[in-house]
Amino acid sequence: MNTTHPDRSVFDQVMVPNYAPVQVIPVKGRGSRVWDQQDKEYVDLAGGIAVNALGHCHPELVAALKEQADQLWHLSNVYTNEPALRLAQQICDLTFAERVFFANSGGEANEAALKLARRHAWNKAGEAKHEILSTYGSFHGRTLFTVTAGGQEKYTEGFRPAPGGISHVPYNDIAALEAAFSDKVCGFIVEPVQGEGGVRPADKEYLEAARRLCDKHDALLIFDEVQTGVGRSGKLYSYMTYGVVPDVLTTAKSLGGGFPVAAMLTTAKIAESLAFGTHGSTYGGNPLACAVASKVLEIISQPAVLEGVNSRHEQIRQGLDAINARHNIFTEIRGQGLLIGAELTEAWHGKAKDFMAAAMEEGVMILVAGPNVLRLAPSLIIPDADIAEAMLRLERAVAKVVAA
Ligand code: PLP
């Protein structure tokens, strides 16, 4: 093996085959451009799956990371640290949160949220009040608890027995939610926009009904904003767009701009249920991660950055509409801010990955959300010129697939 520049074949020799990465290996990124080992350049509309909210190697994030790297890397939660305290304070100032728990990934933040719902209900009403409601099509992480809460059968296959007390209802269906609710429910977890499930925004009335039902049955309303959070929706958090305030919110992905960090937000009263010793994480609140996230939040919470998300949404939507006018491959283009889904027409069902592969060949990185939806989740500050170039390349990719 060439240890300086290992090639893709090494993956198959030494890595567990749970991923199937593309053949090229990216080695450098700046802003919304990425270069591979052969120095071929790509425009990045994938953003590391909605993570690189400020593009690659944003100078202020690099500086924050370097500064903290020279100061203090890790302590554990036997001690607190300045970056974690600063970040928690920022989050409380900018959102409904009064208390914050730090984790390292979206799945871990959701694990904490679900455990909090159980523990909170147990404190107040005892063990019978333990049921968790979730929605079909949702995605909440890959731990056994979160994958079971997720509404996609394929991810739990072969991993049973699964944790019990979790049931699913159709997304955006108020009547089904009402029918499923009872006083045994301790929490309802929902994505304001289902990301992995096809970039499907919730109806405002649906989230309002969820709020009402949670209040009526004394259950926690948990918004999974792992994908929608930190500006991606065009507001700092998507709940702000809907005007529906959850009891618990999970945030990850964009929060670290590429550095692993996550948080669970809640109120002071509810947080009391996670008393000393009930939950924890060695790395959660790590100084390096919190120093970077603090800078990310500082930048993204600026009104100009959030407004930019909405104008970029329009530019991309127009680009996709133009591609569609020529090739007629999308039935719908939807999403919020810079989380955009383009649903393929029936003729192209099951072929989303073909478009993704062709796009890569043409020099633009995109995502899929299931077999029928192309998904874009670029940097929130992607330059206009990069969007324009990406649309040209995407059109070439689409033309190739359509002609094949
Ligand atoms: N929740 C949502 C809505 C997600 O989109 C994801 C990841 O795609 C997760 C949770 C899991 O996050 P992680 O992969 O960081 O554990």
Residues whose N, C-alpha, C, O or C-beta is under 5 A from the ligand:
A	BS01	PLP	S105 G106 G107 E108 F139 H140 G141 E191 G195 D224 V226 Q227 A252
